[in-house]
Amino acid sequence: MNYLTHEKSLQRLSETYKAELFRVMDFWTTMAIDHEFGGYFCALDRSGNVIDTDKGVWQTGRFAWMLAHLYNNFEKRDEWLQLSKHGIDFLEKHAYDEKGKLFFHLTREGKPVRMRRYAFSESFAAIAFAEYAKATGNESYAKKAIHAFENFIAYNTGKFSVEPKFVESTRAMKSIGFPMIGIVTAQVLRDTIHYENANEIITKFINEIERDFVNPEFQAVMENVGKNGDFVDHFDGRILNPGHAIEGAWFIMEEGRLQSDPSLIRLGAKMLDWMWLIGWDKTWGGILYFRDVRGWPVTEYWQDMKFWWPQCETIIATLLAYQLTGDEKFAVMHKEIHDWTFERFPDSEKGEWYGYLHRDGRISVDLKGNLWKGPFHIPRMLMKSWQISNELLATDTQRTKSK
């Protein structure tokens, strides 16, 4: 009997995810709120002290979404809704340029520091607006969510022009990040504000990932491909990001669950299977950051580090894959990644989680937040895994009663 079919084990798992979720959120709601200028601080040291007052638009949108999502789905805490609005107001007031594109990086007061070529800030603003619209019933935020999401698509498809990163006439490429984030953003807008184009967009993006990025020759999910899905035999074309692909895998499996579509569940499970074999560190455990599809060296110096977010996405993906398929190999995988992660990342003394470990699991730097790490991947994992473990527990209880 695997531990995901054992009532006491499932109960402990559920309690662990729940307790850790509220512990992590308490850290951020206590330490990260800028009551003077609005929005949230994201650069925090181990104890939660602010070590840089600049603010990330990604983290602002993500934190505002998380707070409203918890309010909508877990507990009607007025504080969560108020703090979600605190971030949304800062976005609306400061994050847009004169053309309506969102910045990536702002000062404490909201002055622009950096604009990036890609438009992921728009996707995170979209989910924040949509979740807040659901919580309040305010239709104006639903419209803002749709506007931000459609701008996200427009910038990433070339309808709205930005300076390209590469010379496309020499080597045109595309990344899995756009269709992958497009799927989950459309899922949020469908759930919260009943966005009418969501199903069509999700189907289009899943088809693109399966056609262009899921590579049967290498049994790998590519991070970057040519514009038509062709393999580009250079560093950028060979690089694999297992955590990214596994995150996309559970987005697709979740869509399979929502649509009762076994083919999507199989696709996501296959992506997880392939990238676990490539990404799991057989020497030290944990999911590695980058690999080369040919097994050759990669150039990024952090390629063998263990970051917080790939571990989080793998915890969700393995648990969801087990729930949807019943295949015990996914239960084994889940226990491996759960145990490895929970033994190393949570900071039981100061709260929250570390973000950056060396390959062998030693702490590289003990900060708790920056422009990239905030209250998103960890609480989303804890929230989703708590939900799935409770559903497994309910199924197990029902099965026991029926005997």
C-alpha positions as CSV (number, residue, x, y, z in Angstrom):
1,M,0.0,0.0,0.0
2,N,1.5,3.4,-1.0
3,Y,1.3,6.2,1.5
4,L,-1.3,8.1,-0.6
5,T,-3.8,5.3,0.0
6,H,-3.3,5.3,3.8
7,E,-5.7,7.5,5.7
8,K,-3.3,8.6,8.5
9,S,-0.6,9.5,6.0
10,L,-3.0,11.5,3.9
11,Q,-4.2,13.3,7.0
12,R,-0.7,14.2,8.1
13,L,0.0,15.4,4.5
14,S,-3.1,17.6,4.5
15,E,-2.2,19.0,7.9
16,T,1.3,19.7,6.8
17,Y,0.3,21.6,3.7
18,K,-2.4,23.6,5.6
19,A,-0.1,24.6,8.5
20,E,2.7,25.6,6.2
21,L,0.5,27.6,3.9
22,F,-0.7,29.8,6.8
23,R,2.7,30.1,8.3
24,V,4.2,31.3,4.9
25,M,1.4,33.7,4.3
26,D,1.7,35.2,7.8
27,F,5.4,35.9,7.1
28,W,4.5,37.9,4.1
29,T,1.5,39.7,5.4
30,T,3.5,40.7,8.4
31,M,6.7,41.7,6.8
32,A,6.0,42.8,3.2
33,I,3.3,45.4,3.3
34,D,4.4,49.0,2.5
35,H,1.9,51.0,4.5
36,E,3.5,54.3,3.5
37,F,3.7,54.1,-0.3
38,G,1.5,51.2,-1.1
39,G,2.2,47.8,-2.6
40,Y,4.5,45.2,-1.3
41,F,8.2,44.9,-0.5
42,C,9.7,41.8,-2.0
43,A,13.4,42.0,-1.1
44,L,13.5,40.5,2.4
45,D,16.3,38.9,4.4
46,R,16.0,35.7,6.4
47,S,14.1,37.5,9.3
48,G,11.9,39.5,7.0
49,N,13.8,42.8,7.2
50,V,13.6,44.9,4.0
51,I,17.0,44.9,2.3
52,D,15.9,46.7,-0.9
53,T,12.8,48.9,-1.2
54,D,12.4,48.5,-5.0
55,K,9.2,46.6,-6.0
56,G,8.6,43.9,-8.6
57,V,5.5,44.1,-10.7
58,W,5.4,40.3,-11.1
59,Q,5.4,39.9,-7.3
60,T,2.8,42.6,-6.8
61,G,0.4,41.0,-9.2
62,R,1.1,37.5,-7.9
63,F,0.7,38.5,-4.2
64,A,-2.5,40.4,-4.9
65,W,-3.8,37.3,-6.7
66,M,-2.8,34.9,-3.9
67,L,-4.5,37.0,-1.2
68,A,-7.8,37.3,-3.2
69,H,-7.6,33.6,-4.2
70,L,-7.3,32.5,-0.5
71,Y,-10.2,34.9,0.3
72,N,-12.4,33.4,-2.4
73,N,-11.5,29.7,-1.8
74,F,-10.4,29.1,1.7
75,E,-11.4,31.7,4.3
76,K,-13.1,35.1,4.1
77,R,-10.5,37.0,5.9
78,D,-11.1,40.7,5.5
79,E,-7.3,41.4,5.9
80,W,-6.6,39.3,2.8
81,L,-9.0,41.1,0.7
82,Q,-7.8,44.5,1.9
83,L,-4.2,43.6,1.3
84,S,-5.0,42.3,-2.2
85,K,-6.5,45.7,-3.0
86,H,-3.4,47.4,-1.5
87,G,-1.3,45.7,-4.2
88,I,-3.9,46.2,-7.0
89,D,-4.1,50.0,-6.3
90,F,-0.3,50.2,-6.5
91,L,-0.3,48.4,-9.9
92,E,-3.0,50.7,-11.3
93,K,-1.3,53.8,-10.1
94,H,2.3,53.1,-11.0
95,A,2.9,50.0,-13.1
96,Y,1.7,51.2,-16.5
97,D,3.7,53.2,-19.0
98,E,2.1,55.9,-21.3
99,K,1.2,53.2,-23.9
100,G,-0.4,50.9,-21.4
101,K,2.4,48.3,-21.1
102,L,3.4,47.2,-17.6
103,F,6.8,47.7,-16.2
104,F,8.8,44.9,-14.5
105,H,10.6,46.9,-11.8
106,L,9.6,50.0,-9.8
107,T,11.1,52.1,-7.0
108,R,9.4,52.1,-3.6
109,E,7.4,55.1,-4.6
110,G,6.4,53.6,-7.9
111,K,8.8,55.3,-10.4
112,P,9.8,53.0,-13.3
113,V,13.2,51.3,-13.2
114,R,13.0,48.7,-15.9
115,M,10.7,47.6,-18.7
116,R,11.3,44.1,-20.1
117,R,10.6,43.0,-23.7
118,Y,8.2,40.2,-22.7
119,A,4.8,40.9,-21.2
120,F,4.5,38.5,-18.2
121,S,3.7,41.4,-15.9
122,E,0.4,41.6,-17.8
123,S,-0.4,38.0,-17.1
124,F,0.1,38.4,-13.4
125,A,-1.9,41.7,-13.3
126,A,-4.7,39.9,-15.1
127,I,-5.0,37.1,-12.5
128,A,-4.9,39.7,-9.7
129,F,-7.7,41.8,-11.3
130,A,-9.8,38.7,-12.1
131,E,-9.5,37.2,-8.6
132,Y,-10.3,40.5,-7.0
133,A,-13.3,41.0,-9.3
134,K,-14.6,37.6,-8.1
135,A,-14.1,38.5,-4.5
136,T,-15.9,41.9,-4.8
137,G,-18.3,41.5,-7.7
138,N,-16.8,44.7,-9.2
139,E,-17.2,44.3,-12.9
140,S,-14.6,47.0,-13.7
141,Y,-11.8,44.7,-12.4
142,A,-13.1,41.9,-14.7
143,K,-12.7,44.3,-17.6
144,K,-9.2,45.2,-16.5
145,A,-8.3,41.5,-16.2
146,I,-9.4,40.8,-19.8
147,H,-7.6,43.9,-21.1
148,A,-4.3,42.9,-19.4
149,F,-4.6,39.3,-20.6
150,E,-5.3,40.2,-24.2
151,N,-2.4,42.7,-24.1
152,F,-0.2,39.8,-22.8
153,I,-1.2,37.8,-25.9
154,A,-0.8,40.7,-28.2
155,Y,2.7,41.5,-27.1
156,N,3.8,37.9,-27.2
157,T,2.3,37.2,-30.7
158,G,3.7,40.4,-32.3
159,K,0.4,42.2,-32.6
160,F,1.9,44.8,-30.4
161,S,5.5,45.4,-31.2
162,V,8.5,45.2,-28.9
163,E,12.2,45.2,-29.7
164,P,13.1,41.5,-30.3
165,K,15.8,40.0,-28.1
166,F,17.4,38.2,-31.1
167,V,17.8,39.0,-34.7
168,E,14.9,37.0,-36.0
169,S,16.0,37.0,-39.6
170,T,19.0,35.0,-38.5
171,R,17.5,32.7,-35.9
172,A,13.8,33.1,-35.0
173,M,12.9,31.2,-31.8
174,K,10.0,30.9,-29.3
175,S,9.8,29.8,-25.7
176,I,7.4,27.5,-23.9
177,G,6.8,30.2,-21.3
178,F,4.2,32.1,-23.3
179,P,1.8,29.3,-24.1
180,M,2.3,27.7,-20.7
181,I,1.5,30.9,-18.8
182,G,-1.3,31.6,-21.3
183,I,-3.0,28.3,-20.2
184,V,-3.0,29.0,-16.5
185,T,-3.9,32.6,-16.9
186,A,-6.9,31.7,-19.0
187,Q,-7.9,29.1,-16.5
188,V,-7.9,31.7,-13.7
189,L,-10.0,34.1,-15.8
190,R,-12.4,31.4,-16.7
191,D,-12.9,30.3,-13.1
192,T,-13.2,33.8,-11.7
193,I,-14.9,36.0,-14.3
194,H,-16.1,33.4,-16.8
195,Y,-14.0,34.7,-19.6
196,E,-15.7,33.6,-22.8
197,N,-12.6,33.0,-24.9
198,A,-10.8,30.9,-22.3
199,N,-11.5,27.5,-23.7
200,E,-10.5,28.4,-27.2
201,I,-7.2,30.0,-26.0
202,I,-6.3,27.1,-23.7
203,T,-6.9,24.6,-26.5
204,K,-4.7,26.6,-28.9
205,F,-1.9,26.8,-26.4
206,I,-2.0,23.1,-25.4
207,N,-2.0,22.1,-29.1
208,E,1.1,24.4,-29.6
209,I,2.9,22.8,-26.7
210,E,2.2,19.3,-27.8
211,R,3.0,20.0,-31.5
212,D,6.1,22.1,-31.1
213,F,7.7,21.6,-27.6
214,V,6.9,17.9,-26.7
215,N,9.8,16.2,-28.5
216,P,9.4,12.4,-28.9
217,E,12.9,12.1,-30.5
218,F,14.6,13.2,-27.3
219,Q,11.7,12.3,-25.0
220,A,11.9,15.8,-23.6
221,V,9.9,19.0,-23.3
222,M,11.9,21.7,-25.0
223,E,12.3,25.1,-23.5
224,N,13.0,26.9,-26.8
225,V,12.3,25.9,-30.4
226,G,12.3,27.5,-33.8
227,K,9.2,29.4,-34.8
228,N,7.7,26.3,-36.4
229,G,8.7,24.0,-33.6
230,D,12.0,22.9,-35.2
231,F,15.0,21.8,-33.1
232,V,17.7,24.5,-32.9
233,D,21.0,22.8,-32.2
234,H,22.7,25.6,-30.2
235,F,22.9,26.3,-26.5
236,D,19.6,28.1,-26.5
237,G,17.8,25.4,-28.4
238,R,19.3,22.5,-26.5
239,I,18.6,23.9,-23.0
240,L,15.9,22.2,-20.9
241,N,14.3,23.6,-17.8
242,P,12.7,20.6,-16.1
243,G,10.8,22.7,-13.5
244,H,9.2,24.8,-16.2
245,A,8.1,21.8,-18.2
246,I,6.8,20.0,-15.1
247,E,4.8,23.2,-14.2
248,G,3.3,23.2,-17.7
249,A,2.6,19.4,-17.3
250,W,0.3,20.0,-14.3
251,F,-1.5,22.9,-16.0
252,I,-2.4,20.5,-18.8
253,M,-3.3,17.7,-16.4
254,E,-5.5,20.1,-14.5
255,E,-7.2,21.1,-17.8
256,G,-7.7,17.4,-18.5
257,R,-9.4,17.0,-15.1
258,L,-11.6,20.0,-15.7
259,Q,-12.6,18.9,-19.2
260,S,-12.8,15.2,-18.3
261,D,-10.4,14.6,-21.2
262,P,-8.1,11.6,-20.6
263,S,-5.9,12.6,-23.6
264,L,-4.8,15.8,-21.8
265,I,-4.1,13.9,-18.6
266,R,-2.0,11.4,-20.6
267,L,-0.1,14.3,-22.3
268,G,0.7,16.0,-19.0
269,A,1.7,12.8,-17.3
270,K,4.1,12.0,-20.2
271,M,5.6,15.4,-19.9
272,L,6.1,14.9,-16.2
273,D,7.6,11.4,-16.7
274,W,10.1,12.6,-19.3
275,M,11.2,15.6,-17.3
276,W,11.5,13.8,-14.0
277,L,14.0,11.4,-15.6
278,I,16.0,14.4,-16.9
279,G,15.6,16.7,-14.0
280,W,15.8,14.5,-10.9
281,D,19.3,14.6,-9.4
282,K,20.1,11.0,-8.9
283,T,23.1,11.8,-6.7
284,W,21.8,14.5,-4.3
285,G,18.0,14.5,-4.9
286,G,15.8,17.4,-5.9
287,I,15.1,18.9,-9.3
288,L,18.1,20.5,-11.2
289,Y,17.6,23.8,-12.8
290,F,19.0,23.4,-16.4
291,R,20.0,20.4,-18.5
292,D,21.1,20.0,-22.1
293,V,18.9,17.8,-24.2
294,R,22.0,16.0,-25.6
295,G,23.6,15.7,-22.1
296,W,26.2,18.3,-23.0
297,P,27.3,21.1,-20.7
298,V,25.1,24.2,-20.3
299,T,26.5,27.7,-19.9
300,E,24.3,29.0,-17.0
301,Y,26.3,29.0,-13.7
302,W,23.2,28.0,-11.7
303,Q,22.5,25.0,-13.8
304,D,22.8,22.5,-11.0
305,M,21.4,24.5,-8.1
306,K,18.1,23.7,-6.5
307,F,15.7,26.6,-6.6
308,W,12.5,26.7,-4.6
309,W,10.0,26.8,-7.5
310,P,10.9,23.7,-9.5
311,Q,10.6,21.6,-6.4
312,C,7.2,23.2,-5.7
313,E,5.9,22.6,-9.2
314,T,7.0,19.0,-9.0
315,I,5.2,18.4,-5.7
316,I,2.0,19.6,-7.3
317,A,2.5,17.7,-10.6
318,T,3.3,14.3,-9.0
319,L,0.4,14.5,-6.5
320,L,-2.0,15.5,-9.2
321,A,-0.7,12.8,-11.6
322,Y,-1.3,10.2,-8.9
323,Q,-4.8,11.5,-8.2
324,L,-5.8,11.5,-11.9
325,T,-4.1,8.3,-13.0
326,G,-3.8,6.1,-9.9
327,D,-0.4,5.1,-11.0
328,E,1.7,4.3,-8.0
329,K,4.9,5.4,-9.6
330,F,3.6,9.0,-9.2
331,A,3.0,8.4,-5.5
332,V,6.7,7.2,-5.1
333,M,7.8,10.3,-7.0
334,H,5.7,12.6,-4.9
335,K,7.1,11.2,-1.6
336,E,10.7,11.6,-2.9
337,I,10.2,15.3,-3.9
338,H,8.0,16.2,-0.9
339,D,10.4,14.7,1.6
340,W,13.5,16.1,-0.1
341,T,12.0,19.6,-0.3
342,F,10.4,19.8,3.2
343,E,13.7,18.6,4.8
344,R,15.6,21.5,3.3
345,F,13.6,24.6,2.2
346,P,11.3,25.6,5.1
347,D,12.9,27.8,7.8
348,S,11.3,26.6,11.0
349,E,13.0,29.3,13.1
350,K,12.3,32.5,11.1
351,G,9.4,31.5,8.9
352,E,8.9,31.2,5.1
353,W,11.3,29.2,2.9
354,Y,14.8,29.6,1.6
355,G,14.9,29.9,-2.1
356,Y,18.4,29.0,-3.3
357,L,20.3,25.8,-2.4
358,H,23.5,24.3,-3.7
359,R,23.3,21.1,-5.6
360,D,23.9,19.1,-2.4
361,G,21.1,20.9,-0.5
362,R,23.2,23.4,1.4
363,I,21.8,26.9,1.7
364,S,23.4,29.2,-0.9
365,V,21.8,32.5,0.3
366,D,19.3,32.9,3.1
367,L,17.2,35.7,1.7
368,K,13.4,35.1,1.6
369,G,12.5,37.4,-1.3
370,N,13.6,39.4,-4.3
371,L,12.3,40.5,-7.7
372,W,11.8,36.8,-8.6
373,K,10.9,35.1,-5.3
374,G,7.8,36.2,-3.5
375,P,4.6,34.7,-2.1
376,F,3.5,32.7,-5.1
377,H,5.1,29.4,-6.0
378,I,5.3,28.2,-2.4
379,P,1.9,29.1,-1.2
380,R,0.3,28.1,-4.5
381,M,1.9,24.6,-4.1
382,L,0.8,24.4,-0.4
383,M,-2.7,25.5,-1.3
384,K,-3.1,23.1,-4.3
385,S,-1.5,20.2,-2.5
386,W,-3.7,20.7,0.5
387,Q,-6.7,20.6,-1.8
388,I,-5.6,17.5,-3.6
389,S,-4.6,15.6,-0.4
390,N,-8.1,16.4,1.0
391,E,-9.7,15.1,-2.1
392,L,-7.6,11.9,-1.9
393,L,-8.6,11.6,1.8
394,A,-12.3,12.0,1.0
395,T,-12.0,9.4,-1.8
396,D,-10.2,7.0,0.6
397,T,-12.8,7.5,3.3
398,Q,-15.6,6.9,0.8
399,R,-13.9,3.8,-0.4
400,T,-13.5,2.5,3.1
401,K,-17.2,3.1,3.9
402,S,-18.3,1.3,0.8
403,K,-16.4,-1.9,1.7
